[in-house]
């Protein structure tokens, strides 16, 4: 992996047309058109369409045939404009595509309990699953997969932006942020009770149900 040369999928624009880029991310969706394979590659900043054409590199296409959703891959190829009429306005990079020359499978995915992709490969297609249509218990069981969904990540990002705005507002008015230690109550389920130092003062302590809940360390 060459992280220094990496370009994020969502950062691609018309300025990249004609240039080679290295992209890394999850295989969001796959569409096999016989000789040509199309995939959506997803990373933290967006999705871009990648094309595996045997006339460019037959070995790369053989590797691409083994791809499945949520495999983690690295690709290198040339950025080009999509043919008129094939653009996807639902994507930030919907007018671009990458013709892949090299592909490396970084991690293989197991069979998914539900579909993670939320973007149709072709404009106008319906997505088969959405967060609202899935059983909540199933989503919570596989929370680490559910959190990959762009819609869920947008919620985390929005929360971050709200907190950042509040902190910046107070910072501009010379407020300071002071974190006080949390006092936890020991429970009957605990295997033992230990004392957690509060405010880094040895004489002050509070019961803690388990060592992993004690984040305060004093020398």
C-alpha positions as CSV (number, residue, x, y, z in Angstrom):
1,X,0.0,0.0,0.0
2,X,1.3,3.4,-0.9
3,X,-0.6,5.8,1.3
4,X,1.4,8.9,0.2
5,X,0.0,8.6,-3.4
6,X,-3.5,7.9,-2.3
7,X,-6.4,10.0,-3.6
8,X,-9.8,9.9,-1.9
9,X,-12.7,8.8,-4.1
10,X,-14.8,11.8,-3.1
11,X,-12.0,14.2,-3.9
12,X,-11.8,13.3,-7.6
13,X,-12.9,16.1,-10.0
14,X,-12.5,17.1,-13.6
15,X,-9.0,18.3,-12.9
16,X,-8.0,14.7,-12.5
17,X,-9.2,13.7,-16.0
18,X,-6.3,12.1,-18.0
19,X,-4.2,11.5,-14.9
20,X,-3.4,8.3,-13.0
21,X,-4.7,8.0,-9.4
22,X,-4.4,5.4,-6.6
23,X,-7.6,4.7,-4.8
24,X,-8.4,2.6,-1.7
25,X,-11.7,1.6,-0.2
26,X,-14.5,-0.9,0.0
27,X,-16.3,-2.5,-2.9
28,X,-19.7,-0.8,-2.6
29,X,-21.5,-2.5,-5.5
30,X,-20.6,-4.7,-8.5
31,X,-22.2,-4.9,-12.0
32,X,-21.0,-7.5,-14.5
33,X,-21.5,-6.6,-18.1
34,X,-19.9,-9.7,-19.5
35,X,-16.5,-8.6,-20.8
36,X,-16.5,-5.4,-18.7
37,X,-16.9,-5.2,-14.9
38,X,-18.1,-2.1,-13.2
39,X,-17.7,-1.4,-9.5
40,X,-18.5,1.4,-7.1
41,X,-15.5,2.0,-4.8
42,X,-16.3,3.7,-1.5
43,X,-14.1,5.4,1.0
44,X,-14.7,7.9,3.8
45,X,-15.1,10.8,1.4
46,X,-17.3,9.4,-1.4
47,X,-17.9,6.9,-4.1
48,X,-16.5,6.6,-7.7
49,X,-17.1,4.2,-10.5
50,X,-14.2,2.0,-11.6
51,X,-14.1,-0.1,-14.8
52,X,-12.2,-3.3,-15.4
53,X,-11.7,-3.7,-19.1
54,X,-9.7,-6.8,-20.4
55,X,-8.4,-4.7,-23.3
56,X,-6.5,-2.7,-20.7
57,X,-5.3,-5.5,-18.4
58,X,-6.7,-9.0,-18.6
59,X,-5.0,-10.1,-15.4
60,X,-6.6,-7.3,-13.5
61,X,-10.0,-8.4,-14.8
62,X,-9.4,-11.9,-13.7
63,X,-8.7,-10.6,-10.2
64,X,-11.8,-8.4,-10.3
65,X,-14.1,-11.4,-11.0
66,X,-13.3,-12.6,-7.5
67,X,-14.4,-9.4,-5.8
68,X,-17.5,-9.2,-3.6
69,X,-19.2,-6.4,-1.8
70,X,-17.2,-4.9,1.1
71,X,-13.9,-6.4,0.0
72,X,-11.1,-3.8,0.6
73,X,-9.0,-3.1,-2.4
74,X,-6.4,-0.7,-3.9
75,X,-6.7,0.2,-7.5
76,X,-4.6,2.4,-9.9
77,X,-5.9,3.7,-13.2
78,X,-6.7,6.7,-15.4
79,X,-9.5,9.1,-14.7
80,X,-11.9,9.8,-17.6
81,X,-15.2,11.6,-18.2
82,X,-18.2,9.4,-18.5
83,X,-20.0,9.1,-21.8
84,X,-22.9,11.6,-22.2
85,X,-26.0,10.1,-20.8
86,X,-24.3,7.7,-18.4
87,X,-23.7,10.2,-15.7
88,X,-25.0,9.5,-12.2
89,X,-26.2,12.7,-10.5
90,X,-26.6,10.9,-7.2
91,X,-22.8,10.8,-6.8
92,X,-20.4,13.7,-6.3
93,X,-18.1,12.0,-8.9
94,X,-21.1,11.0,-11.1
95,X,-19.5,12.4,-14.2
96,X,-16.2,10.5,-13.8
97,X,-14.9,7.0,-14.0
98,X,-11.6,5.3,-13.5
99,X,-10.2,2.7,-15.9
100,X,-8.3,0.3,-13.7
101,X,-4.9,-0.9,-14.7
102,X,-3.8,-2.5,-11.4
103,X,-5.8,-3.9,-8.5
104,X,-4.7,-5.3,-5.1
105,X,-7.1,-7.1,-2.7
106,X,-6.2,-5.9,0.7
107,X,-8.9,-7.7,2.7
108,X,-11.7,-10.2,1.7
109,X,-15.1,-9.8,3.2
110,X,-17.4,-12.6,4.5
111,X,-21.0,-12.9,3.5
112,X,-22.9,-9.8,4.6
113,X,-25.9,-10.0,7.0
114,X,-27.4,-7.1,5.0
115,X,-26.6,-4.8,2.2
116,X,-24.5,-1.8,3.1
117,X,-24.5,0.1,-0.2
118,X,-27.0,3.0,-0.4
119,X,-26.2,4.2,-3.9
120,X,-27.6,2.7,-7.1
121,X,-25.0,2.0,-9.8
122,X,-27.3,3.4,-12.4
123,X,-29.4,6.5,-12.0
124,X,-33.0,5.7,-11.4
125,X,-32.5,2.2,-9.9
126,X,-34.0,1.4,-6.6
127,X,-31.9,0.3,-3.6
128,X,-33.1,-3.0,-2.3
129,X,-32.3,-2.3,1.4
130,X,-32.2,0.9,3.5
131,X,-31.5,1.4,7.2
132,X,-35.2,2.0,7.8
133,X,-36.2,-1.4,6.2
134,X,-33.8,-3.5,8.3
135,X,-34.6,-5.1,11.6
136,X,-33.1,-2.9,14.4
137,X,-31.8,-5.9,16.4
138,X,-29.9,-7.1,13.3
139,X,-28.4,-3.6,12.8
140,X,-27.3,-3.4,16.5
141,X,-25.8,-6.9,16.3
142,X,-23.7,-5.9,13.4
143,X,-23.3,-2.3,14.5
144,X,-19.7,-2.2,13.2
145,X,-21.1,-2.8,9.7
146,X,-24.1,-0.6,10.0
147,X,-21.7,2.3,10.9
148,X,-20.1,2.0,7.5
149,X,-23.3,3.2,5.8
150,X,-23.0,6.7,4.4
151,X,-26.3,7.8,6.0
152,X,-25.0,6.8,9.5
153,X,-21.7,8.5,8.9
154,X,-23.5,11.7,7.9
155,X,-25.2,11.6,11.3
156,X,-21.8,11.3,13.1
157,X,-20.3,14.0,11.0
158,X,-23.3,16.3,11.7
159,X,-22.9,15.7,15.4
160,X,-19.2,16.5,15.2
161,X,-19.9,19.7,13.3
162,X,-22.4,20.9,15.9
163,X,-20.0,20.2,18.8
164,X,-17.2,21.9,16.9
165,X,-19.3,25.0,16.3
166,X,-20.3,25.2,20.0
167,X,-16.7,24.8,21.1
168,X,-15.5,27.4,18.6
169,X,-18.2,29.8,19.8
170,X,-17.1,29.5,23.4
171,X,-13.4,29.5,22.5
172,X,-13.8,32.8,20.7
173,X,-15.2,34.2,23.9
174,X,-12.3,33.0,26.0
175,X,-14.1,30.1,27.7
176,X,-12.0,27.1,28.6
177,X,-13.2,23.4,28.6
178,X,-12.5,21.6,31.8
179,X,-13.1,17.8,32.0
180,X,-14.1,16.5,35.4
181,X,-13.8,12.8,36.2
182,X,-16.9,10.7,36.0
183,X,-18.1,8.9,39.2
184,X,-19.2,5.4,38.5
185,X,-21.3,3.3,40.8
186,X,-20.2,-0.3,41.5
187,X,-22.7,-3.0,40.6
188,X,-23.6,-6.5,41.9
189,X,-22.3,-7.9,38.6
190,X,-18.8,-6.7,39.2
191,X,-16.2,-9.3,40.1
192,X,-14.6,-6.9,42.5
193,X,-14.5,-3.2,43.5
194,X,-11.4,-1.1,43.1
195,X,-10.8,2.6,43.8
196,X,-10.4,5.1,40.9
197,X,-8.6,8.3,41.8
198,X,-10.7,11.4,41.3
199,X,-9.1,14.6,40.1
200,X,-5.7,13.0,40.5
201,X,-5.9,13.3,44.3
202,X,-4.8,10.2,46.1
203,X,-7.1,10.9,49.1
204,X,-10.2,11.0,47.0
205,X,-11.5,7.9,45.3
206,X,-14.7,6.3,44.1
207,X,-15.7,2.7,43.6
208,X,-15.3,1.4,40.1
209,X,-16.9,-1.8,38.7
210,X,-14.0,-2.9,36.5
211,X,-10.5,-1.7,35.7
212,X,-11.4,-0.9,32.1
213,X,-13.9,1.7,33.3
214,X,-11.1,3.6,35.1
215,X,-9.5,6.0,32.7
216,X,-7.8,8.3,35.3
217,X,-4.3,7.3,36.0
218,X,-2.1,9.2,38.5
219,X,1.5,8.6,39.3
